[in-house]
Every structure is written in C-alpha cells, then in structure tokens.
Amino acid sequence: MESSLKLFFSGVAIVLTFVAFVPYIRSVLAGITKPHVFSWVIWGTTTVIVFFAQLEAKGGIGAWPIGVSGAITTFIAILAFVKRSDISITRTDWLFFSSALASLPFWYFTSDPVWAVIILTAVDLLGFGPTIRKAYDFPHDENIPFFLLFMARNTFALLALEHYSVATALFPLSVSSACLFLLVMVSYRRKVVCG
C-alpha cells in the first residue's frame, strides 16, 4: 500500500513537472518569459547531479521527478542561451554563477551523497540569485504559475521519497521554499511597479 502511494506521489510530481514546464517553454519561445541563462545552467547542472545523489541515498521513485526535471531544466538552459532571453548579466550574476560552479568540485571530492546534496542545494539556491535580481527589477518577466507548480511538484517529490534523510529531502524542500520566496517577492514587486 505504501509503495503504491509513493508511486502515485511520484507520478503526480512528474505530471506537475510537465504541467509547469510545457507552458513555461512555450512562454520562452513566444518571448514572454525571459529566463536568466546563468540560473538555468546552475539549476540544470545541480538538479541532474542531485538526482543521482538521491538514487545513491535510496530516494527511490521519489528521485524520479528530480531526474525528469533535471533533463528539462538543462533543455531550458540551452533554450535561454539560444534565444538570448536575458542578456543583461551583471557582476552580481557573475558572482552567483562563479560561486555555484566553484563549489561543484567539493562534491566530487567528498563522494558522500549527504554532502553532495548539501553542497548542490546551496549551489542551486545560488542559482536563484540572478533570477531574483532580474525579477525584482522586471517582475512581469517571470511566470508565476510556473514557480507555483514547481513548488507543488517539489512537495509531491518529498511525499514520494522512499527514504527520508538530509540527502533525499533537503533539495526538494529548499527549492520549494525558494520558489515560495520568489512568488511572494514577484507578487509584491508587481503591485509596487504597477501601483
């Protein structure tokens, strides 16, 4: 019974991943949403690596939504680069980007899924930096439903985990919290900019 419930939660999380990403990708292709390439490169890299770390830490079917998300996120990073969605790259963006990439070798040397997830979660959260900076200045360039669905997806991914530990739960919990912060900030900034 419990394993079928975990499979259900994993399936819901994967469906929410597609429900969130398909309109987001359409919005990028239409030029409505302008993703920051640095954020998406960081998110794609960390999500794929966290997927493998979660598998190693026995996350089981709860890791599947993270793997699907990693593949799609990497595609969006490529799309953001090709479309030149947001070419306004500041020194702060370079700081976030270089800090994120510099921390990746530490995971390789620890070879421990717990430390891998801790480091990669920190890196992934750094990936929110350029997007938060851009969304603060241009709150209408971000897609609120996407981040809302992404937050829900991570909640279902948490529920689908077969084994709960720092290595399996930290990443989806942290990303869900970061999405919530971004949603609140963008909603507030839209009111300020329009009001």
N, C-alpha and C positions, 0 to 999 in steps of 0.2 A: 504493500500500500504506500509506504513512504517513498519508495523508489519511483513509483508511478506519479506521485505528487511532485517529486523533484524533476522528473521528465516533463511534466506539464509546465512547471515554472520556467524551466529552461526553454521550452518551446514558446511560451509567452514572451520571454525575453528576446528570443531570436526574431519572432514576428515583430515585436516593438522596434527592434534594430532596423528591420526593413521599412517599417511604417515611418520611422524617423528619417532614415537616410534617403529613401527614394524621393520624397518631396524636397528634401534639402538639396540633393544633387540636381534636381530639376530647377530649383531656385538659383543655384550657382550657374547652371548652364544658361538660364534666362538673364543672368546679370543682376538679379535682385539681391541675392545674398553674396557677400564678398568675403569669403573665408581668408584668414591670415595664413599664408603658406607656412610660416615658422611653427605656428601652433599645430597645424595638421601633420607636419613632418614629425614633430615631437610625439604627438598623440598616436600616430600610426606605428612608429617605432616601439614606443613603450607598451602599447596595447598588445602587439604581437608577442613581445618578449614576456609580458605578464601572463598571457595565455599559456605559454609553455611552462612558466614557473608554477602556475596554478595546477596544471596537469601533473607536474612533478610532486606537488604538495597534496595530491589526491583530491583536488577540487571536483573531479569527475565531470558529469554532464553540466554542472554549474559553470564550468570553464568554457563550454561551447559558445555561449553568446559573446564572450570576450574575444574568442578566436574569429568569429564571423565579423564582429565589429572591427577587429584589427585589420582584416583584409579590406573592408570597405573604407576604413579611415585612411589606409595607405592610398587607396584609389582617389580619395578626396584630396589628399596632399598633392598627388600628381595633377589632378584637375585644377587645384588652386594655382599651381605653378604654371601650367599650360595656359590657363585663362588669365593669368596675371591679375587675379581677383583683388588682392590688396598689395600694392607695390610700395606702400608707404612704410618703410622699415626704418625704425628709429634706433638710436643707440641702446635704449632700454630693451627693445626687441632683440637686438644682438646679444645683450647681456643674458636675457632669459634663454635664448637659443644656445649660446655657447655654454652656459651653466648646465643646461639639460644634457647636451651632448657630452660634456666633460665628465659627468657623473656615471655614464654608461659603463666605462671600463671597470669601475669599482664593483659592479655586479659580477662581471666576468671573473674577477679575482676572488670573490667570496665563495662562489659556487654553491650558495645556500639559497633555496627558494624564499625563505623569510627575508633575508637581506636583499635579495633581488627585488622582491615586491616592495619593500620599504623604500629602496633607492628609486625604483622605477615609478612608484606612486609620487614621490617627491618630484621626479623629473616630469611626470605627466602634469602635475599641478603647476609646475613652472610653465608648461605649455599653455596654460590658461592666461598667462601674463600678457602676451601680445594681443590676444582676443579681448581680454578685459580692458586693456588700454584703448584699443580701437573702438570697442563697444561703448565705452564711456564717452568718447568724442563723437561717435556716429552710431547712436543706439538703434536707429532704424535699419542699419545694415545687417543686423543679426536676426535670426529666425527663432522667435520664442517657442513656437510649438516643437521645433527640433530639440531644443535643450530640455523641454518639459518631458518629451517622450524618452530622451536619453536618460533622464533622471529616473523615470519609471522603469526603463529597461534594466538599469543597474540594481534597482530594488528587487526585481524578479530574478536577476542573476544571483543576488545574495541568497534569496529564498531557495534557489535551485542547488546551491552548493551541497555536495555530499559530505564534506568535512569542513568544519569551521575552525579557522586558525587565522593568525595575522597574515600568513602567506595567501590564504584564499579570500579573505573578506576585506582586507584593507583597501585594495584598489577599487572595487566597485562602490564601497561605502564613501571613499574620499571623492571619487569622480561625481557621485550623486550629490554630495554636499557642494562641490564646486559648481555644478550645474545650477543648483538652487541659488547660490550666491549670485551667479551671473544673471539668472532670471530676475531676481529681486533688483539688482543694480540696473539692468536694462529697462525694466518697467519704470523704475524711479526716474532714470535719465530721460526716458521718452516723455514723461509728464513735465519735467523741468524744461526740456528743449522746446516742447510744443506749448507749454503754459507760460 
